């Protein structure tokens, strides 16, 4: 899909705004906004594949993002030998028993005739499997979580390069999406929305409470990063020389260089994904997906396997979200399950897709930059605005205290107003689908 002159001007304007943030605020803040915008653009691209290509309503973006982040811990963190010795193999055996129980229940369901006897047999298999699994898994989990709980208390990971966690995160998210899709796709659209929302909350709950997996709410910190840390860059002679040349502090220079390293990596990933997404969208496969989206009944009448195609695109879009989640955790250097909230990791991504232009990959990218910039800058701007309009009021004025206390909500108010304005004046987005 070719960009028009108007589209190029929109991207150029966004670049100019980021440059102004660097000149008038700080370049470190500008690079941070750039990096999070690139990650958000990848998430928005995944959601746009599902909604813009096929009309699938996925409200569980948060769960797929969190699974991608979990992959970073399981791949990049070093293993904890004491935890493995205490109960690691018991946990593995318990997980295998749990999976075997589910498979046995599926076999019983498929091979027995419908009726009360089949229901009782499935119940007996599930109950027996649960009791056996609990006897093995429970003590092993307690033993692992008791190993140095202040700093460890989990099994750790494979101690592999963190960059390998990015595709693994995509695979993990794709696997969960496949399970959800096999259950929900082919039914009414609201079933998919309910399933994705429920599974998303289950994923977060498991990450919070199963401390043997990734320390739960205690968080995993000190994760290896694909780019040198600022503290490691500061002793470098060339960094010190660059700081003297620019007139910046050494810490600011190191932070900017480290941030630019992430920007390059994230930009490479985004370019590759955009190239693949554009080729797919403009291929016969992409035209078929849009035909299914626009008229599913006609597509079925022409012999298209709609359910299978929906499953393909649902898995693909979820994998992209998982990839973005792994990239974000590797940049932060920590996994904090408590920070995953639907407002940030589902609603905001949907706003990016809608504002940018559903069905247009370039629009999703632009929407991610615009919305994330507003998300970051509106709160301090709202605080400044409240200070200005209350400057003439008495210090003990209740109205003044109320307005100053409401400044934090300017971010949510602005997102809502931006969405309403776009739906009213540009319902197809900044760069609409052509």
C-alpha positions as CSV (number, residue, x, y, z in Angstrom):
1,X,0.0,0.0,0.0
2,X,1.7,3.2,-1.2
3,X,1.9,6.2,1.1
4,X,0.4,9.5,-0.2
5,X,2.0,12.9,0.2
6,X,-0.4,13.6,3.0
7,X,0.6,10.4,4.8
8,X,4.3,11.3,4.5
9,X,3.5,14.7,6.0
10,X,1.8,13.1,8.9
11,X,4.8,11.0,9.7
12,X,7.1,14.0,9.2
13,X,5.0,16.0,11.6
14,X,5.3,13.3,14.2
15,X,9.1,13.2,13.8
16,X,9.2,17.0,14.2
17,X,7.2,16.8,17.4
18,X,9.6,14.2,18.8
19,X,12.5,16.4,17.8
20,X,10.9,19.4,19.6
21,X,10.6,17.2,22.7
22,X,14.3,16.5,22.5
23,X,15.2,20.2,22.0
24,X,12.9,21.8,24.6
25,X,12.6,19.0,27.2
26,X,15.3,16.3,27.0
27,X,16.7,14.0,24.3
28,X,16.5,11.1,26.8
29,X,12.7,11.7,27.1
30,X,12.4,11.9,23.3
31,X,14.3,8.6,22.9
32,X,12.1,6.9,25.5
33,X,8.9,8.0,23.8
34,X,10.4,6.8,20.5
35,X,11.2,3.4,21.8
36,X,7.8,2.9,23.5
37,X,6.1,4.1,20.4
38,X,8.0,1.6,18.3
39,X,6.9,-1.3,20.6
40,X,3.4,0.0,20.7
41,X,3.4,0.2,16.9
42,X,4.2,-3.5,16.8
43,X,1.4,-4.3,19.2
44,X,-1.0,-2.2,17.2
45,X,0.2,-3.9,14.0
46,X,-0.8,-7.3,15.6
47,X,-4.2,-6.1,16.6
48,X,-4.7,-4.5,13.1
49,X,-4.0,-7.9,11.6
50,X,-6.8,-9.4,13.6
51,X,-9.3,-6.6,13.4
52,X,-8.4,-4.7,10.2
53,X,-7.8,-7.8,8.1
54,X,-10.4,-10.2,9.5
55,X,-12.7,-8.4,11.8
56,X,-11.7,-10.4,14.9
57,X,-12.4,-8.6,18.2
58,X,-9.5,-9.5,20.5
59,X,-9.8,-7.8,23.9
60,X,-7.0,-10.0,25.5
61,X,-4.0,-8.1,24.1
62,X,-2.7,-7.8,27.6
63,X,-2.5,-11.5,28.1
64,X,-0.5,-12.2,24.9
65,X,1.8,-9.3,25.7
66,X,2.4,-10.7,29.2
67,X,3.2,-14.2,27.8
68,X,5.8,-12.6,25.6
69,X,7.3,-10.9,28.6
70,X,7.3,-14.2,30.5
71,X,9.3,-15.8,27.7
72,X,12.2,-13.4,28.4
73,X,12.5,-14.8,32.0
74,X,12.3,-18.4,30.9
75,X,14.9,-17.9,28.2
76,X,17.4,-15.3,29.4
77,X,17.5,-15.8,33.2
78,X,20.0,-18.2,34.7
79,X,18.6,-21.4,36.3
80,X,18.5,-21.7,40.1
81,X,20.2,-25.0,40.9
82,X,19.0,-25.1,44.5
83,X,15.4,-24.7,43.3
84,X,15.7,-27.4,40.7
85,X,17.2,-29.7,43.3
86,X,14.4,-29.0,45.7
87,X,11.5,-29.6,43.5
88,X,12.1,-28.7,39.9
89,X,11.6,-32.2,38.5
90,X,8.5,-32.6,40.7
91,X,7.0,-29.5,39.0
92,X,7.8,-30.8,35.6
93,X,6.2,-34.2,36.5
94,X,3.1,-32.4,37.9
95,X,2.7,-30.3,34.7
96,X,3.0,-33.5,32.6
97,X,0.4,-35.2,34.7
98,X,-1.9,-32.2,34.3
99,X,-1.6,-32.2,30.5
100,X,-2.1,-36.0,30.5
101,X,-5.3,-35.6,32.5
102,X,-6.7,-33.1,30.0
103,X,-5.7,-35.3,27.0
104,X,-7.3,-38.3,28.7
105,X,-10.6,-36.4,29.2
106,X,-10.5,-35.4,25.5
107,X,-10.0,-39.0,24.5
108,X,-12.9,-40.1,26.7
109,X,-15.1,-37.4,25.2
110,X,-14.4,-38.4,21.7
111,X,-14.6,-42.2,22.1
112,X,-17.7,-42.6,24.3
113,X,-21.2,-42.1,23.2
114,X,-23.0,-39.0,24.4
115,X,-24.9,-39.5,27.6
116,X,-24.7,-39.5,31.3
117,X,-22.1,-42.2,31.4
118,X,-19.7,-40.1,29.3
119,X,-20.2,-37.2,31.6
120,X,-19.5,-39.3,34.7
121,X,-16.4,-40.8,33.0
122,X,-15.0,-37.4,32.1
123,X,-15.7,-36.1,35.6
124,X,-13.9,-39.2,37.1
125,X,-10.9,-38.7,34.9
126,X,-10.6,-35.0,35.7
127,X,-11.1,-35.5,39.4
128,X,-8.6,-38.4,39.6
129,X,-6.1,-36.6,37.5
130,X,-6.4,-33.4,39.7
131,X,-5.9,-35.3,42.9
132,X,-2.8,-37.1,41.6
133,X,-1.4,-33.9,40.1
134,X,-1.9,-32.0,43.3
135,X,-0.1,-34.7,45.3
136,X,3.0,-34.3,43.1
137,X,2.8,-30.6,42.1
138,X,1.9,-29.0,45.4
139,X,4.9,-30.1,47.6
140,X,7.3,-29.5,44.7
141,X,6.0,-26.0,44.3
142,X,6.3,-25.2,48.0
143,X,9.8,-26.5,48.0
144,X,10.9,-24.4,45.1
145,X,9.3,-21.2,46.5
146,X,11.0,-21.7,49.8
147,X,14.5,-21.5,48.3
148,X,15.9,-18.1,49.2
149,X,12.4,-16.4,48.7
150,X,13.8,-12.9,49.2
151,X,15.7,-12.9,45.9
152,X,14.9,-16.2,44.1
153,X,12.2,-18.7,45.0
154,X,11.7,-19.7,41.4
155,X,13.3,-22.1,38.9
156,X,14.9,-19.5,36.7
157,X,15.5,-19.8,33.0
158,X,17.7,-21.3,30.3
159,X,20.4,-18.7,30.5
160,X,20.3,-18.1,26.7
161,X,20.9,-14.8,24.9
162,X,17.9,-12.5,25.6
163,X,17.4,-11.7,21.9
164,X,16.3,-15.4,21.4
165,X,13.4,-14.7,23.8
166,X,11.7,-12.4,21.3
167,X,10.7,-15.2,18.8
168,X,10.1,-17.5,21.7
169,X,7.7,-15.0,23.1
170,X,5.9,-14.9,19.8
171,X,5.6,-18.7,19.8
172,X,4.2,-18.8,23.3
173,X,1.6,-16.2,22.5
174,X,0.7,-18.0,19.3
175,X,0.3,-21.3,21.2
176,X,-2.2,-19.7,23.6
177,X,-4.0,-18.0,20.7
178,X,-4.3,-21.4,19.0
179,X,-6.0,-22.9,22.0
180,X,-8.4,-20.0,22.4
181,X,-9.1,-19.9,18.7
182,X,-9.8,-23.7,18.4
183,X,-12.4,-23.2,21.2
184,X,-14.0,-19.9,20.3
185,X,-13.6,-19.2,16.6
186,X,-16.5,-20.4,14.4
187,X,-18.9,-19.3,17.1
188,X,-20.4,-15.8,17.5
189,X,-17.9,-12.9,17.7
190,X,-18.8,-12.1,21.3
191,X,-17.6,-15.5,22.4
192,X,-14.1,-14.7,21.1
193,X,-14.1,-11.4,23.0
194,X,-15.2,-13.1,26.2
195,X,-12.6,-15.9,25.8
196,X,-9.7,-13.5,25.1
197,X,-10.6,-11.3,28.0
198,X,-11.0,-14.3,30.4
199,X,-7.8,-16.0,29.2
200,X,-5.9,-12.6,29.5
201,X,-6.9,-12.2,33.2
202,X,-6.1,-15.9,33.9
203,X,-2.6,-15.5,32.4
204,X,-2.0,-12.4,34.6
205,X,-3.3,-14.2,37.7
206,X,-1.0,-17.2,37.1
207,X,2.0,-14.9,36.7
208,X,1.1,-13.1,39.9
209,X,0.5,-16.1,42.1
210,X,2.7,-18.9,40.8
211,X,5.9,-17.7,42.3
212,X,7.9,-20.8,41.1
213,X,7.4,-19.6,37.5
214,X,8.6,-16.0,37.6
215,X,8.6,-14.9,41.3
216,X,5.0,-13.6,41.0
217,X,4.5,-10.1,42.4
218,X,8.0,-10.1,43.8
219,X,9.1,-9.4,40.2
220,X,12.2,-10.6,38.3
221,X,14.8,-7.9,38.0
222,X,18.3,-7.7,36.5
223,X,17.3,-9.4,33.3
224,X,20.1,-9.4,30.7
225,X,19.6,-6.7,27.9
226,X,20.4,-6.8,24.2
227,X,22.0,-3.4,24.5
228,X,24.7,-2.3,26.9
229,X,23.4,-0.6,30.0
230,X,24.1,3.1,30.6
231,X,26.3,2.3,33.6
232,X,28.4,0.0,31.4
233,X,28.8,2.7,28.8
234,X,30.0,5.5,31.1
235,X,33.6,4.2,31.5
236,X,34.0,4.1,27.7
237,X,36.4,6.7,26.5
238,X,34.4,7.5,23.4
239,X,31.3,8.1,25.4
240,X,33.2,10.5,27.7
241,X,34.5,12.3,24.6
242,X,31.1,12.5,23.1
243,X,29.6,13.9,26.4
244,X,32.3,16.6,26.4
245,X,31.6,17.5,22.7
246,X,27.8,17.8,23.3
247,X,28.1,19.5,26.6
248,X,26.0,16.9,28.3
249,X,26.5,15.0,31.5
250,X,28.1,11.6,31.3
251,X,24.9,9.8,32.5
252,X,22.7,11.6,30.1
253,X,25.0,10.8,27.2
254,X,25.1,7.1,28.2
255,X,21.3,6.9,28.5
256,X,20.8,8.4,25.1
257,X,23.3,6.1,23.4
258,X,21.7,3.1,25.1
259,X,18.2,4.2,24.1
260,X,19.3,4.7,20.5
261,X,20.6,1.1,20.5
262,X,17.1,-0.1,21.4
263,X,15.6,2.3,18.8
264,X,17.7,0.7,16.1
265,X,16.8,-2.9,17.1
266,X,13.1,-2.1,17.4
267,X,13.1,-0.2,14.1
268,X,14.6,-3.2,12.4
269,X,11.9,-5.5,13.8
270,X,9.2,-3.0,12.8
271,X,10.5,-2.7,9.3
272,X,10.6,-6.4,8.8
273,X,7.1,-6.9,10.1
274,X,5.8,-4.0,8.0
275,X,7.4,-5.5,4.9
276,X,5.8,-8.9,5.6
277,X,2.5,-7.4,6.6
278,X,2.2,-5.2,3.5
279,X,3.2,-8.1,1.2
280,X,0.6,-10.3,2.9
281,X,-2.1,-7.7,2.8
282,X,-1.6,-7.0,-1.0
283,X,-1.4,-10.7,-1.9
284,X,-4.3,-13.0,-2.8
285,X,-4.3,-14.2,0.8
286,X,-4.8,-10.6,2.0
287,X,-7.6,-10.0,-0.5
288,X,-9.3,-13.2,0.6
289,X,-9.1,-12.2,4.3
290,X,-10.7,-8.8,3.5
291,X,-13.4,-10.6,1.5
292,X,-14.1,-12.8,4.5
293,X,-14.2,-9.7,6.8
294,X,-16.6,-7.8,4.5
295,X,-19.0,-10.6,3.7
296,X,-18.4,-13.9,5.5
297,X,-21.5,-15.5,4.0
298,X,-20.4,-14.9,0.5
299,X,-16.9,-16.2,1.3
300,X,-18.3,-19.4,2.7
301,X,-20.4,-19.8,-0.5
302,X,-17.3,-19.5,-2.6
303,X,-15.7,-22.5,-0.7
304,X,-13.5,-20.6,1.7
305,X,-12.8,-22.2,5.1
306,X,-13.6,-19.1,7.2
307,X,-12.9,-20.7,10.6
308,X,-9.5,-21.9,9.5
309,X,-8.6,-18.5,8.1
310,X,-9.7,-16.8,11.2
311,X,-7.6,-19.1,13.3
312,X,-4.6,-18.3,11.1
313,X,-4.9,-14.6,11.4
314,X,-5.7,-14.8,15.1
315,X,-2.6,-16.8,15.8
316,X,-0.5,-14.5,13.7
317,X,-1.7,-11.3,15.3
318,X,-1.3,-12.7,18.8
319,X,2.3,-13.8,18.0
320,X,3.1,-10.2,17.0
321,X,1.8,-9.0,20.3
322,X,3.8,-11.6,22.2
323,X,6.9,-10.4,20.3
324,X,6.3,-6.9,21.4
325,X,5.8,-8.0,25.0
326,X,9.2,-9.7,24.9
327,X,10.9,-6.7,23.5
328,X,9.4,-4.4,26.2
329,X,10.6,-6.6,29.1
330,X,14.0,-7.0,27.6
331,X,14.3,-3.2,27.4
332,X,13.0,-2.6,30.9
333,X,15.3,-5.4,32.3
334,X,12.5,-6.6,34.6
335,X,9.2,-8.5,34.6
336,X,6.5,-6.9,36.8
337,X,3.2,-8.9,36.5
338,X,1.4,-6.3,38.6
339,X,2.0,-3.6,35.9
340,X,-0.1,-5.4,33.3
341,X,-3.4,-3.6,33.1
342,X,-6.2,-3.7,30.5
343,X,-6.2,0.1,30.2
344,X,-2.6,0.2,29.0
345,X,-2.2,-3.1,27.2
346,X,-5.6,-3.5,25.6
347,X,-7.7,-0.3,25.5
348,X,-4.8,2.0,24.5
349,X,-3.7,-0.4,21.7
350,X,-7.2,-0.4,20.3
351,X,-7.3,3.4,20.4
352,X,-4.0,3.4,18.4
353,X,-5.5,1.2,15.8
354,X,-8.8,3.1,15.5
355,X,-7.1,6.6,15.5
356,X,-4.5,5.5,13.0
357,X,-6.8,3.7,10.6
358,X,-8.2,0.2,11.0
359,X,-7.1,-2.0,8.1
360,X,-4.1,0.1,7.2
361,X,-0.7,-1.1,8.6
362,X,0.8,2.4,8.2
363,X,-2.1,3.9,10.0
364,X,-1.6,1.6,12.9
365,X,2.0,2.6,13.2
366,X,1.2,6.3,13.0
367,X,-1.7,5.9,15.6
368,X,0.8,4.2,18.0
369,X,3.1,7.2,17.8
370,X,0.4,9.8,18.2
371,X,-1.4,8.1,21.1
372,X,1.7,7.1,23.0
373,X,3.0,10.7,22.7
374,X,-0.3,12.0,24.1
375,X,-0.3,9.4,26.8
376,X,3.1,10.5,28.0
377,X,2.8,14.3,27.6
378,X,-0.8,15.0,28.6
379,X,-0.4,14.4,32.3
380,X,2.4,17.0,32.8
381,X,0.6,19.3,30.4
382,X,-2.6,18.9,32.4
383,X,-0.8,19.6,35.6
384,X,0.6,22.8,34.1
385,X,-2.8,23.8,32.7
386,X,-4.4,23.3,36.2
387,X,-1.7,25.4,37.8
388,X,-2.4,28.2,35.3
389,X,-6.2,28.3,35.7
390,X,-5.9,28.1,39.5
391,X,-3.1,30.7,39.9
392,X,-5.6,33.4,40.8
393,X,-7.5,31.4,43.4
394,X,-7.0,31.4,47.1
395,X,-4.6,28.8,48.4
396,X,-7.3,27.3,50.6
397,X,-9.9,27.3,47.9
398,X,-11.8,24.0,47.7
399,X,-12.2,24.5,43.9
400,X,-8.5,25.0,43.5
401,X,-7.7,21.9,45.5
402,X,-10.2,19.9,43.5
403,X,-8.9,21.0,40.1
404,X,-5.3,20.4,41.1
405,X,-6.2,16.9,42.4
406,X,-8.0,16.2,39.1
407,X,-4.9,16.9,37.0
408,X,-3.9,13.2,36.9
409,X,-7.2,12.4,35.1
410,X,-6.4,14.7,32.2
411,X,-4.6,11.7,30.6
412,X,-7.8,9.6,30.5
413,X,-9.9,12.6,29.5
414,X,-7.6,13.4,26.6
415,X,-7.7,9.8,25.3
416,X,-11.5,9.8,25.4
417,X,-11.7,13.2,23.7
418,X,-9.2,12.1,21.0
419,X,-11.1,9.0,20.3
420,X,-14.5,10.8,20.1
421,X,-13.1,13.5,17.8
422,X,-11.6,10.9,15.5
423,X,-14.8,8.9,15.3
424,X,-16.7,12.1,14.6
425,X,-14.5,13.8,12.1
426,X,-12.3,11.0,10.7
427,X,-14.1,7.7,11.4
428,X,-11.7,5.8,9.2
429,X,-8.6,7.1,11.0
430,X,-5.6,9.3,10.1
431,X,-4.5,7.0,7.3
432,X,-7.7,5.1,6.3
433,X,-7.8,1.8,4.5
434,X,-7.9,2.2,0.7
